[in-house]
Amino acid sequence: MQTLTSKGRKTAGRLWRRLTGRLAYKLFVPFTTIVILVVVLLSVVSDQRLRGEAVRHSIDSAANNLLLVNRNVQDYMDGIAQLTLPQLQYDDLIHAVLNEENDYGSRMYLENYLRRMFYSRSDLDGMELHIVKTNKTYSVTREAYNVVIRAAPDSGTARSDWYKRLKEQPDNQLYRSLLQLEPGPAAAEGEGERFLAYHRVLRSIASRQPQAVLTVYANPSGLDTIVRDAPLEQGEHLALLSADGDPYYTDDRSFYRQAEAGGLVGRFKQAASAGPVNGELGRERYLLMANVSEPGEWTLAKSMPYRQIYEAADRTRRLNILIGAGFVLLSAALVALASGAITRPLARLAQRMNRFSGGDFETLAPVRGHDEIAHLTRHFNEMVQRTNELINERYRMKLVEQSAILKALEAELNPHFLYNALQAISTQALRGGRLDIADMVDDLAQSLRYCIGGSDIVSAGDELRHIERYLSLQKARFGSRLRVEYDWDESLRQLRIPRLSVQSLVENSIKHALERVKDTVTITIEAKQTGEGACITVSDDGPGIEPGRLREVLDSLEKPFAERAGDHIGLQNLHARLRILYGEQSTLAIDTDEGGTRLMLNIPQGGEEYV
């Protein structure tokens, strides 16, 4: 795993050096970076300005809406208070309250008074008149389509907390919220759609003693109509609070409970006194605004999520990002074209220089224009022409010399083989009438034709067919003592190899193994694919080669062509041909032990010759 990681780092390093080493990259990166920085800077500045404008617009719009709506809320609350304050009939009302216990007419007067008041407004959900003297309560409710008035003893009102607070009010009135925030059954006095209870103390003008308490229950229909003038976007919420902070209205009760638990409601007081403030509820950030009515009795508060405020700015930012990305891509393309126009002539010149350094002494670079690059190109062409004139003749002579040596090596045939083959044919003929003589003569003719004609490089399939003919002649000589096995990879049938290369290896096994023993010798011919190319192996199970003799053979392979000598000239010729054809990429190796000898010929990938 570490080896793979190390190789990956090395490969990435080479790619990075190759990329950053190019002049086009050095021109492309700075200019593209400048364009990207400019686009990013403009996008950031534009986004900040748009966000600021969105916040200011939201503040101005919300402030105007809250001001107008809160004025209407104050008028609505004042209207309820005005409804409970009798102007011209106050004395008659107090007289009826004081005498209702014994006077039937007074009771009827109170019932008619409550009925007229209840019918005067459509947003009333009920009314109550509590008589202090008798602890009796007259209640007006709507049942189905009828308005019902009932009178019943009531001792709970005098003991209630709101009644105690009401008596302490200097203006004899008390607003009480019936808004039920917690889920569950409605409270007894807040059943139905009631959200507000307004209480007024009716006192005797002479003694200023409380004689009755008039209570009005309102449903939210009237207030809903007023609050509708303050439009709410998605995520925005509105709440109506009293001067004591009690909630009288909210568009979303569950949100109000969360806001109250998270401390967001407490921030409304700061917004009412100090202007817009920020608040957080969970992961959401809010802009909080509030408007206090003129007498200071009611606070209309609004919470606006910054996510909603920034929605238009975010859409514009996304559009700016798309436009900026397109501009960057267009600029990058223009920069790439411009840098390519500058570096392309240099790349062509560098390519010609690489070809020149690789041995192509006839390459010339095209000259375009009259700038410094064109001047450099003209001087390079002059250098190529002068160098080509100096080395071309010597180089060609060297090629002719190597080609002559190659032809000489291929033309060398082993007279020992020809003599023995002809002797075997003669012996078979003397024994008379054997049909295989014709086959032997045909094999010999085909072998001679293969040896003296054709290209220097042949396919492995052609070489193997020649080996089969060659070994059939040898079997006529040695009989059953010669055994041959093949293990040739089918994918290597088209491998390009030197002519007579495998025969040289097989011939070595026959000469130095089969001819030296009387036992049966098995020659194995095999070819396998390797990472660098192919490996051809010819092995035998003969007596092997002594270590001293093996060193002499290996040393003779490295001697110059002119110093060839000894009984291993076939291997020397093969080694020399390999060096001429493939250079250092092809090798001829010999391995021997008591189990026999193995000759291994390595052909480079593709088997393409150099010359």
LOKOL-516194 format. One record per residue (C-alpha): residue in one letter; chain; residue number from 0; z, x, y negated. Coordinates in pm, whole numbers. Example, Ala and Ser with C-alpha at 12.3 -4.5 7.8 and 13.67 -1.06 7.14 Angstrom:
// LOKOL-516194
PT  aa  ch    i       z       x       y
PT   a   A    0     780    1230     450
PT   s   A    1     714    1367     106
END
This chain:
// LOKOL-516194
PT  aa  ch    i       z       x       y
PT   m   A    0       0       0       0
PT   q   A    1      87     283    -238
PT   t   A    2    -241     457    -150
PT   l   A    3    -438     141    -238
PT   t   A    4    -247     106    -564
PT   s   A    5    -312     470    -650
PT   k   A    6    -683     431    -575
PT   g   A    7    -696     116    -786
PT   r   A    8    -537     297   -1080
PT   k   A    9    -779     586   -1046
PT   t   A   10   -1077     351   -1030
PT   a   A   11    -953     157   -1334
PT   g   A   12    -896     486   -1516
PT   r   A   13   -1248     602   -1445
PT   l   A   14   -1395     270   -1562
PT   w   A   15   -1183     278   -1877
PT   r   A   16   -1285     636   -1960
PT   r   A   17   -1648     552   -1896
PT   l   A   18   -1628     245   -2120
PT   t   A   19   -1433     402   -2404
PT   g   A   20   -1645     715   -2391
PT   r   A   21   -1957     529   -2501
PT   l   A   22   -2060     535   -2864
PT   a   A   23   -2153     165   -2857
PT   y   A   24   -1796      79   -2758
PT   k   A   25   -1658     293   -3040
PT   l   A   26   -1875     103   -3287
PT   f   A   27   -1826    -241   -3132
PT   v   A   28   -1447    -242   -3109
PT   p   A   29   -1355    -159   -3475
PT   f   A   30   -1602    -403   -3630
PT   t   A   31   -1517    -682   -3385
PT   t   A   32   -1146    -621   -3440
PT   i   A   33   -1192    -653   -3817
PT   v   A   34   -1376    -984   -3772
PT   i   A   35   -1106   -1117   -3537
PT   l   A   36    -827   -1016   -3777
PT   v   A   37   -1001   -1189   -4068
PT   v   A   38   -1058   -1507   -3867
PT   v   A   39    -700   -1511   -3736
PT   l   A   40    -557   -1449   -4084
PT   l   A   41    -764   -1730   -4238
PT   s   A   42    -668   -1964   -3953
PT   v   A   43    -296   -1889   -3993
PT   v   A   44    -305   -1933   -4372
PT   s   A   45    -504   -2255   -4340
PT   d   A   46    -267   -2389   -4075
PT   q   A   47      41   -2314   -4285
PT   r   A   48    -110   -2483   -4591
PT   l   A   49    -211   -2787   -4388
PT   r   A   50     137   -2814   -4236
PT   g   A   51     298   -2787   -4579
PT   e   A   52      66   -3052   -4720
PT   a   A   53     137   -3278   -4422
PT   v   A   54     514   -3248   -4479
PT   r   A   55     484   -3312   -4854
PT   h   A   56     257   -3612   -4797
PT   s   A   57     498   -3755   -4539
PT   i   A   58     794   -3708   -4775
PT   d   A   59     620   -3874   -5070
PT   s   A   60     486   -4164   -4864
PT   a   A   61     818   -4225   -4686
PT   a   A   62    1018   -4201   -5010
PT   n   A   63     806   -4470   -5178
PT   n   A   64     816   -4700   -4875
PT   l   A   65    1192   -4663   -4831
PT   l   A   66    1254   -4732   -5201
PT   l   A   67    1049   -5052   -5203
PT   v   A   68    1178   -5179   -4869
PT   n   A   69    1541   -5103   -4954
PT   r   A   70    1512   -5302   -5276
PT   n   A   71    1393   -5599   -5073
PT   v   A   72    1679   -5545   -4828
PT   q   A   73    1927   -5551   -5118
PT   d   A   74    1772   -5873   -5248
PT   y   A   75    1793   -6022   -4899
PT   m   A   76    2161   -5938   -4864
PT   d   A   77    2231   -6066   -5213
PT   g   A   78    2055   -6390   -5124
PT   i   A   79    2288   -6444   -4828
PT   a   A   80    2589   -6375   -5049
PT   q   A   81    2457   -6610   -5317
PT   l   A   82    2409   -6883   -5056
PT   t   A   83    2779   -6885   -4971
PT   l   A   84    2894   -6907   -5333
PT   p   A   85    2895   -7272   -5452
PT   q   A   86    2832   -7290   -5824
PT   l   A   87    2871   -7652   -5943
PT   q   A   88    3049   -7801   -5638
PT   y   A   89    3325   -7545   -5600
PT   d   A   90    3609   -7784   -5701
PT   d   A   91    3479   -8058   -5470
PT   l   A   92    3455   -7808   -5185
PT   i   A   93    3811   -7682   -5236
PT   h   A   94    3937   -8041   -5262
PT   a   A   95    3768   -8129   -4933
PT   v   A   96    3916   -7818   -4768
PT   l   A   97    4265   -7910   -4881
PT   n   A   98    4239   -8275   -4768
PT   e   A   99    4016   -8261   -4461
PT   e   A  100    4312   -8297   -4226
PT   n   A  101    4400   -8650   -4344
PT   d   A  102    4087   -8764   -4527
PT   y   A  103    3783   -8865   -4326
PT   g   A  104    3564   -8846   -4636
PT   s   A  105    3664   -8484   -4691
PT   r   A  106    3569   -8399   -4334
PT   m   A  107    3231   -8566   -4379
PT   y   A  108    3182   -8380   -4705
PT   l   A  109    3245   -8044   -4533
PT   e   A  110    3010   -8127   -4248
PT   n   A  111    2732   -8235   -4486
PT   y   A  112    2792   -7927   -4700
PT   l   A  113    2757   -7695   -4400
PT   r   A  114    2454   -7887   -4273
PT   r   A  115    2270   -7859   -4608
PT   m   A  116    2349   -7488   -4628
PT   f   A  117    2231   -7427   -4271
PT   y   A  118    1899   -7606   -4334
PT   s   A  119    1840   -7415   -4657
PT   r   A  120    1733   -7093   -4476
PT   s   A  121    1533   -7040   -4159
PT   d   A  122    1695   -6707   -4067
PT   l   A  123    2044   -6854   -4018
PT   d   A  124    2165   -6861   -3659
PT   g   A  125    2500   -7030   -3721
PT   m   A  126    2779   -7097   -3971
PT   e   A  127    3155   -7130   -3959
PT   l   A  128    3416   -7264   -4203
PT   h   A  129    3771   -7162   -4116
PT   i   A  130    4047   -7369   -4280
PT   v   A  131    4343   -7140   -4350
PT   k   A  132    4600   -7418   -4383
PT   t   A  133    4532   -7589   -4050
PT   n   A  134    4372   -7296   -3853
PT   k   A  135    4080   -7522   -3780
PT   t   A  136    3719   -7400   -3773
PT   y   A  137    3407   -7604   -3841
PT   s   A  138    3107   -7443   -3667
PT   v   A  139    2737   -7517   -3705
PT   t   A  140    2504   -7418   -3420
PT   r   A  141    2153   -7500   -3309
PT   e   A  142    2132   -7648   -2962
PT   a   A  143    1782   -7716   -2842
PT   y   A  144    1624   -7905   -3131
PT   n   A  145    1945   -8041   -3281
PT   v   A  146    2196   -7896   -3523
PT   v   A  147    2548   -7960   -3395
PT   i   A  148    2868   -7943   -3600
PT   r   A  149    3199   -7910   -3422
PT   a   A  150    3559   -7881   -3544
PT   a   A  151    3818   -7718   -3324
PT   p   A  152    4154   -7542   -3360
PT   d   A  153    4114   -7168   -3411
PT   s   A  154    4404   -6925   -3415
PT   g   A  155    4197   -6616   -3329
PT   t   A  156    4029   -6581   -3667
PT   a   A  157    4356   -6520   -3850
PT   r   A  158    4446   -6242   -3606
PT   s   A  159    4107   -6067   -3608
PT   d   A  160    4056   -5729   -3770
PT   w   A  161    3769   -5840   -3988
PT   y   A  162    3986   -6118   -4133
PT   k   A  163    4248   -5866   -4235
PT   r   A  164    3983   -5647   -4393
PT   l   A  165    3830   -5947   -4570
PT   k   A  166    4154   -6039   -4745
PT   e   A  167    4174   -5685   -4882
PT   q   A  168    3828   -5700   -5039
PT   p   A  169    3846   -5740   -5418
PT   d   A  170    3519   -5934   -5428
PT   n   A  171    3627   -6174   -5151
PT   q   A  172    3325   -6092   -4929
PT   l   A  173    3258   -5882   -4621
PT   y   A  174    2941   -5787   -4435
PT   r   A  175    2991   -5729   -4064
PT   s   A  176    2732   -5588   -3826
PT   l   A  177    2672   -5772   -3500
PT   l   A  178    2410   -5522   -3381
PT   q   A  179    2483   -5456   -3016
PT   l   A  180    2391   -5092   -2944
PT   e   A  181    2533   -5066   -2595
PT   p   A  182    2338   -5238   -2316
PT   g   A  183    2507   -5529   -2142
PT   p   A  184    2618   -5884   -2219
PT   a   A  185    2634   -5980   -2585
PT   a   A  186    2972   -6000   -2758
PT   a   A  187    3117   -6347   -2801
PT   e   A  188    3064   -6364   -3173
PT   g   A  189    2732   -6189   -3161
PT   e   A  190    2556   -6391   -2898
PT   g   A  191    2190   -6468   -2925
PT   e   A  192    1982   -6292   -3186
PT   r   A  193    2256   -6254   -3446
PT   f   A  194    2268   -5917   -3617
PT   l   A  195    2476   -5993   -3928
PT   a   A  196    2790   -6188   -4009
PT   y   A  197    2873   -6249   -4374
PT   h   A  198    3227   -6366   -4461
PT   r   A  199    3342   -6509   -4794
PT   v   A  200    3696   -6614   -4891
PT   l   A  201    3718   -6943   -5079
PT   r   A  202    4024   -6941   -5305
PT   s   A  203    4193   -7204   -5510
PT   i   A  204    4106   -7160   -5877
PT   a   A  205    4457   -7250   -5989
PT   s   A  206    4667   -7050   -5742
PT   r   A  207    4408   -6790   -5627
PT   q   A  208    4532   -6841   -5274
PT   p   A  209    4278   -6828   -4988
PT   q   A  210    4201   -7175   -4867
PT   a   A  211    3905   -7116   -4636
PT   v   A  212    3670   -6850   -4498
PT   l   A  213    3298   -6926   -4491
PT   t   A  214    3099   -6724   -4235
PT   v   A  215    2720   -6706   -4211
PT   y   A  216    2540   -6562   -3904
PT   a   A  217    2186   -6439   -3963
PT   n   A  218    1915   -6362   -3710
PT   p   A  219    1683   -6061   -3770
PT   s   A  220    1371   -6264   -3846
PT   g   A  221    1409   -6236   -4221
PT   l   A  222    1496   -5868   -4212
PT   d   A  223    1210   -5794   -3970
PT   t   A  224     965   -5934   -4222
PT   i   A  225    1103   -5704   -4490
PT   v   A  226    1121   -5393   -4272
PT   r   A  227     764   -5446   -4159
PT   d   A  228     655   -5312   -4497
PT   a   A  229     779   -4969   -4387
PT   p   A  230     515   -4877   -4124
PT   l   A  231     629   -4664   -3832
PT   e   A  232     401   -4418   -3658
PT   q   A  233     451   -4311   -3299
PT   g   A  234     788   -4142   -3260
PT   e   A  235     921   -4256   -3600
PT   h   A  236    1236   -4471   -3623
PT   l   A  237    1410   -4675   -3891
PT   a   A  238    1775   -4775   -3934
PT   l   A  239    1971   -4980   -4189
PT   l   A  240    2327   -4859   -4248
PT   s   A  241    2606   -4995   -4461
PT   a   A  242    2803   -4787   -4708
PT   d   A  243    3059   -4730   -4429
PT   g   A  244    2787   -4603   -4195
PT   d   A  245    2778   -4911   -3969
PT   p   A  246    2432   -4984   -3825
PT   y   A  247    2288   -5325   -3913
PT   y   A  248    1934   -5276   -3798
PT   t   A  249    1737   -5029   -3586
PT   d   A  250    1391   -5051   -3439
PT   d   A  251    1500   -4873   -3117
PT   r   A  252    1860   -4914   -3006
PT   s   A  253    1840   -4657   -2727
PT   f   A  254    1709   -4395   -2970
PT   y   A  255    1990   -4479   -3215
PT   r   A  256    2248   -4425   -2941
PT   q   A  257    2096   -4084   -2862
PT   a   A  258    2076   -3996   -3231
PT   e   A  259    2439   -4094   -3284
PT   a   A  260    2551   -3888   -2984
PT   g   A  261    2342   -3591   -3097
PT   g   A  262    2476   -3593   -3453
PT   l   A  263    2148   -3703   -3605
PT   v   A  264    2298   -4015   -3766
PT   g   A  265    2551   -3803   -3953
PT   r   A  266    2263   -3611   -4109
PT   f   A  267    2138   -3931   -4274
PT   k   A  268    2424   -3911   -4525
PT   q   A  269    2308   -3564   -4628
PT   a   A  270    1953   -3694   -4660
PT   a   A  271    2079   -3979   -4880
PT   s   A  272    2256   -3743   -5117
PT   a   A  273    2059   -3418   -5101
PT   g   A  274    1708   -3531   -5013
PT   p   A  275    1506   -3472   -4695
PT   v   A  276    1681   -3266   -4427
PT   n   A  277    1588   -3139   -4082
PT   g   A  278    1749   -3242   -3757
PT   e   A  279    1707   -3182   -3387
PT   l   A  280    1749   -3414   -3092
PT   g   A  281    1695   -3241   -2764
PT   r   A  282    1377   -3037   -2802
PT   e   A  283    1236   -3259   -3078
PT   r   A  284    1262   -3162   -3446
PT   y   A  285    1282   -3442   -3701
PT   l   A  286    1241   -3481   -4075
PT   l   A  287    1520   -3713   -4194
PT   m   A  288    1493   -3923   -4511
PT   a   A  289    1715   -4193   -4656
PT   n   A  290    1722   -4426   -4956
PT   v   A  291    2042   -4577   -5099
PT   s   A  292    2019   -4914   -5270
PT   e   A  293    2103   -4935   -5637
PT   p   A  294    2465   -5060   -5596
PT   g   A  295    2511   -4810   -5312
PT   e   A  296    2576   -5075   -5047
PT   w   A  297    2282   -5013   -4811
PT   t   A  298    2114   -4702   -4680
PT   l   A  299    1768   -4726   -4526
PT   a   A  300    1712   -4415   -4311
PT   k   A  301    1393   -4295   -4144
PT   s   A  302    1342   -4019   -3886
PT   m   A  303     996   -3864   -3847
PT   p   A  304     916   -3613   -3570
PT   y   A  305     745   -3300   -3693
PT   r   A  306     515   -3333   -3395
PT   q   A  307     375   -3653   -3544
PT   i   A  308     368   -3508   -3897
PT   y   A  309     176   -3204   -3777
PT   e   A  310     -64   -3404   -3559
PT   a   A  311    -345   -3405   -3816
PT   a   A  312    -278   -3040   -3896
PT   d   A  313    -285   -2956   -3525
PT   r   A  314    -619   -3131   -3483
PT   t   A  315    -756   -2937   -3776
PT   r   A  316    -610   -2616   -3632
PT   r   A  317    -779   -2677   -3297
PT   l   A  318   -1106   -2741   -3478
PT   n   A  319   -1056   -2423   -3681
PT   i   A  320    -987   -2231   -3359
PT   l   A  321   -1314   -2356   -3208
PT   i   A  322   -1506   -2272   -3525
PT   g   A  323   -1331   -1935   -3549
PT   a   A  324   -1404   -1857   -3183
PT   g   A  325   -1769   -1944   -3235
PT   f   A  326   -1779   -1726   -3546
PT   v   A  327   -1616   -1439   -3357
PT   l   A  328   -1865   -1471   -3071
PT   l   A  329   -2155   -1482   -3313
PT   s   A  330   -2018   -1184   -3505
PT   a   A  331   -1956    -995   -3182
PT   a   A  332   -2315   -1061   -3075
PT   l   A  333   -2447    -938   -3410
PT   v   A  334   -2223    -631   -3395
PT   a   A  335   -2337    -564   -3039
PT   l   A  336   -2700    -590   -3146
PT   a   A  337   -2643    -364   -3444
PT   s   A  338   -2450    -105   -3243
PT   g   A  339   -2711    -126   -2968
PT   a   A  340   -2988     -61   -3219
PT   i   A  341   -2801     252   -3326
PT   t   A  342   -2697     379   -2985
PT   r   A  343   -3002     277   -2779
PT   p   A  344   -3215     576   -2890
PT   l   A  345   -2921     805   -2816
PT   a   A  346   -2881     646   -2472
PT   r   A  347   -3250     701   -2396
PT   l   A  348   -3220    1061   -2508
PT   a   A  349   -2906    1111   -2296
PT   q   A  350   -3088     960   -1997
PT   r   A  351   -3375    1203   -2040
PT   m   A  352   -3127    1490   -2067
PT   n   A  353   -2960    1382   -1741
PT   r   A  354   -3295    1370   -1568
PT   f   A  355   -3378    1710   -1710
PT   s   A  356   -3048    1855   -1586
PT   g   A  357   -3116    1696   -1245
PT   g   A  358   -3444    1885   -1204
PT   d   A  359   -3701    1656   -1368
PT   f   A  360   -3869    1909   -1597
PT   e   A  361   -4151    1677   -1702
PT   t   A  362   -3946    1404   -1865
PT   l   A  363   -4009    1336   -2233
PT   a   A  364   -3820    1104   -2466
PT   p   A  365   -4015     863   -2692
PT   v   A  366   -3989     944   -3062
PT   r   A  367   -3943     647   -3294
PT   g   A  368   -3877     659   -3664
PT   h   A  369   -3796     951   -3890
PT   d   A  370   -3416     959   -3884
PT   e   A  371   -3180    1221   -3743
PT   i   A  372   -3208    1081   -3389
PT   a   A  373   -3587    1105   -3400
PT   h   A  374   -3558    1465   -3524
PT   l   A  375   -3323    1550   -3236
PT   t   A  376   -3557    1382   -2986
PT   r   A  377   -3856    1588   -3104
PT   h   A  378   -3662    1910   -3058
PT   f   A  379   -3558    1800   -2708
PT   n   A  380   -3919    1731   -2613
PT   e   A  381   -4021    2075   -2736
PT   m   A  382   -3743    2231   -2528
PT   v   A  383   -3855    2038   -2218
PT   q   A  384   -4214    2148   -2260
PT   r   A  385   -4121    2514   -2303
PT   t   A  386   -3881    2509   -2010
PT   n   A  387   -4135    2331   -1792
PT   e   A  388   -4396    2595   -1868
PT   l   A  389   -4156    2872   -1763
PT   i   A  390   -4025    2731   -1435
PT   n   A  391   -4295    2495   -1314
PT   e   A  392   -4506    2760   -1144
PT   r   A  393   -4209    2933    -981
PT   y   A  394   -4065    2603    -867
PT   r   A  395   -4391    2495    -704
PT   m   A  396   -4424    2829    -528
PT   k   A  397   -4075    2783    -389
PT   l   A  398   -4167    2440    -258
PT   v   A  399   -4479    2577     -91
PT   e   A  400   -4272    2851      68
PT   q   A  401   -4014    2609     205
PT   s   A  402   -4287    2375     332
PT   a   A  403   -4453    2665     512
PT   i   A  404   -4125    2762     674
PT   l   A  405   -4070    2402     783
PT   k   A  406   -4415    2380     937
PT   a   A  407   -4358    2709    1116
PT   l   A  408   -4030    2586    1260
PT   e   A  409   -4184    2262    1384
PT   a   A  410   -4479    2445    1539
PT   e   A  411   -4254    2655    1763
PT   l   A  412   -4256    2515    2114
PT   n   A  413   -4056    2654    2396
PT   p   A  414   -4297    2833    2632
PT   h   A  415   -4027    2825    2897
PT   f   A  416   -4042    2447    2903
PT   l   A  417   -4424    2439    2915
PT   y   A  418   -4431    2691    3199
PT   n   A  419   -4177    2510    3412
PT   a   A  420   -4343    2173    3344
PT   l   A  421   -4682    2302    3456
PT   q   A  422   -4523    2464    3762
PT   a   A  423   -4366    2135    3861
PT   i   A  424   -4699    1958    3823
PT   s   A  425   -4867    2221    4044
PT   t   A  426   -4601    2189    4311
PT   q   A  427   -4640    1813    4320
PT   a   A  428   -5015    1845    4347
PT   l   A  429   -4991    2088    4644
PT   r   A  430   -4769    1850    4832
PT   g   A  431   -5059    1615    4803
PT   g   A  432   -5138    1261    4725
PT   r   A  433   -4831    1167    4516
PT   l   A  434   -4898     895    4261
PT   d   A  435   -4636    1023    4016
PT   i   A  436   -4855    1323    3933
PT   a   A  437   -5060    1105    3703
PT   d   A  438   -4745     990    3528
PT   m   A  439   -4625    1345    3483
PT   v   A  440   -4954    1456    3338
PT   d   A  441   -4951    1155    3103
PT   d   A  442   -4595    1231    2993
PT   l   A  443   -4689    1591    2926
PT   a   A  444   -4991    1489    2720
PT   q   A  445   -4787    1242    2517
PT   s   A  446   -4518    1504    2459
PT   l   A  447   -4770    1762    2339
PT   r   A  448   -4928    1507    2107
PT   y   A  449   -4583    1415    1968
PT   c   A  450   -4492    1780    1915
PT   i   A  451   -4798    1886    1721
PT   g   A  452   -4887    1580    1515
PT   g   A  453   -4741    1338    1263
PT   s   A  454   -4477    1355     990
PT   d   A  455   -4183    1593     968
PT   i   A  456   -3944    1294     971
PT   v   A  457   -3963    1029    1243
PT   s   A  458   -3763     727    1345
PT   a   A  459   -3490     761    1606
PT   g   A  460   -3679     518    1831
PT   d   A  461   -3984     747    1843
PT   e   A  462   -3761    1048    1914
PT   l   A  463   -3586     866    2200
PT   r   A  464   -3919     768    2360
PT   h   A  465   -4023    1133    2346
PT   i   A  466   -3689    1233    2506
PT   e   A  467   -3750     991    2792
PT   r   A  468   -4090    1150    2864
PT   y   A  469   -3939    1496    2831
PT   l   A  470   -3656    1416    3075
PT   s   A  471   -3891    1254    3325
PT   l   A  472   -4068    1591    3350
PT   q   A  473   -3734    1767    3383
PT   k   A  474   -3625    1528    3661
PT   a   A  475   -3938    1624    3850
PT   r   A  476   -3806    1977    3839
PT   f   A  477   -3434    1925    3907
PT   g   A  478   -3445    1602    4103
PT   s   A  479   -3119    1413    4151
PT   r   A  480   -2914    1698    4000
PT   l   A  481   -3013    1569    3654
PT   r   A  482   -2848    1248    3538
PT   v   A  483   -2898    1101    3190
PT   e   A  484   -2691     835    3010
PT   y   A  485   -2768     669    2676
PT   d   A  486   -2519     519    2428
PT   w   A  487   -2736     474    2120
PT   d   A  488   -2629     221    1853
PT   e   A  489   -2910     -34    1819
PT   s   A  490   -2861     -45    1442
PT   l   A  491   -2963     324    1432
PT   r   A  492   -3302     279    1603
PT   q   A  493   -3473     302    1264
PT   l   A  494   -3269     604    1148
PT   r   A  495   -3494     871     997
PT   i   A  496   -3434    1209    1167
PT   p   A  497   -3624    1543    1196
PT   r   A  498   -3890    1557    1469
PT   l   A  499   -3775    1729    1794
PT   s   A  500   -3411    1743    1669
PT   v   A  501   -3266    1554    1967
PT   q   A  502   -3494    1746    2208
PT   s   A  503   -3346    2073    2083
PT   l   A  504   -2995    1948    2168
PT   v   A  505   -3102    1816    2513
PT   e   A  506   -3292    2135    2586
PT   n   A  507   -2979    2338    2511
PT   s   A  508   -2781    2135    2769
PT   i   A  509   -3051    2184    3036
PT   k   A  510   -3085    2556    2972
PT   h   A  511   -2716    2643    2944
PT   a   A  512   -2566    2387    3180
PT   l   A  513   -2810    2250    3439
PT   e   A  514   -2989    2581    3507
PT   r   A  515   -2661    2770    3557
PT   v   A  516   -2506    2547    3825
PT   k   A  517   -2619    2390    4152
PT   d   A  518   -2418    2073    4109
PT   t   A  519   -2524    1750    3944
PT   v   A  520   -2504    1757    3561
PT   t   A  521   -2482    1443    3350
PT   i   A  522   -2630    1458    2999
PT   t   A  523   -2509    1185    2759
PT   i   A  524   -2714    1102    2449
PT   e   A  525   -2533     882    2194
PT   a   A  526   -2546     788    1826
PT   k   A  527   -2274     620    1618
PT   q   A  528   -2248     497    1260
PT   t   A  529   -2006     691    1037
PT   g   A  530   -1880     650     684
PT   e   A  531   -2121     909     541
PT   g   A  532   -2421     831     768
PT   a   A  533   -2477     874    1144
PT   c   A  534   -2359    1118    1410
PT   i   A  535   -2591    1206    1705
PT   t   A  536   -2410    1365    2000
PT   v   A  537   -2560    1526    2313
PT   s   A  538   -2295    1623    2569
PT   d   A  539   -2294    1752    2926
PT   d   A  540   -2032    1806    3194
PT   g   A  541   -2150    2160    3272
PT   p   A  542   -1944    2480    3275
PT   g   A  543   -1913    2494    2897
PT   i   A  544   -1939    2796    2669
PT   e   A  545   -1692    3082    2656
PT   p   A  546   -1503    3116    2325
PT   g   A  547   -1656    3453    2242
PT   r   A  548   -2003    3325    2314
PT   l   A  549   -1938    3012    2107
PT   r   A  550   -1845    3226    1806
PT   e   A  551   -2172    3421    1842
PT   v   A  552   -2372    3099    1854
PT   l   A  553   -2198    2956    1545
PT   d   A  554   -2244    3281    1355
PT   s   A  555   -2614    3290    1442
PT   l   A  556   -2662    2947    1282
PT   e   A  557   -2562    3085     940
PT   k   A  558   -2804    3381     954
PT   p   A  559   -3118    3374     730
PT   f   A  560   -3440    3244     878
PT   a   A  561   -3597    3590     893
PT   e   A  562   -3313    3727    1110
PT   r   A  563   -3341    3477    1393
PT   a   A  564   -3292    3627    1741
PT   g   A  565   -3124    3561    2076
PT   d   A  566   -3147    3281    2328
PT   h   A  567   -3024    3016    2085
PT   i   A  568   -3329    3019    1861
PT   g   A  569   -3384    2647    1916
PT   l   A  570   -3046    2562    1760
PT   q   A  571   -3108    2817    1483
PT   n   A  572   -3442    2653    1401
PT   l   A  573   -3284    2307    1401
PT   h   A  574   -3003    2421    1171
PT   a   A  575   -3253    2578     930
PT   r   A  576   -3464    2261     923
PT   l   A  577   -3159    2047     851
PT   r   A  578   -3062    2265     555
PT   i   A  579   -3415    2249     415
PT   l   A  580   -3443    1872     460
PT   y   A  581   -3091    1755     369
PT   g   A  582   -2906    2044     212
PT   e   A  583   -2532    2067     269
PT   q   A  584   -2499    1699     359
PT   s   A  585   -2618    1754     718
PT   t   A  586   -2423    1964     969
PT   l   A  587   -2468    2087    1326
PT   a   A  588   -2142    2129    1518
PT   i   A  589   -2067    2259    1870
PT   d   A  590   -1756    2178    2073
PT   t   A  591   -1692    2312    2424
PT   d   A  592   -1417    2321    2685
PT   e   A  593   -1386    2319    3064
PT   g   A  594   -1524    1964    3073
PT   g   A  595   -1857    2059    2920
PT   t   A  596   -2031    2109    2588
PT   r   A  597   -2091    1865    2298
PT   l   A  598   -2349    1922    2024
PT   m   A  599   -2302    1694    1721
PT   l   A  600   -2571    1640    1459
PT   n   A  601   -2462    1461    1136
PT   i   A  602   -2739    1286     941
PT   p   A  603   -2654    1168     583
PT   q   A  604   -2664     801     483
PT   g   A  605   -3018     662     496
PT   g   A  606   -3163     979     649
PT   e   A  607   -3371    1048     335
PT   e   A  608   -3493    1404     308
PT   y   A  609   -3468    1614     -10
PT   v   A  610   -3811    1773      12
END
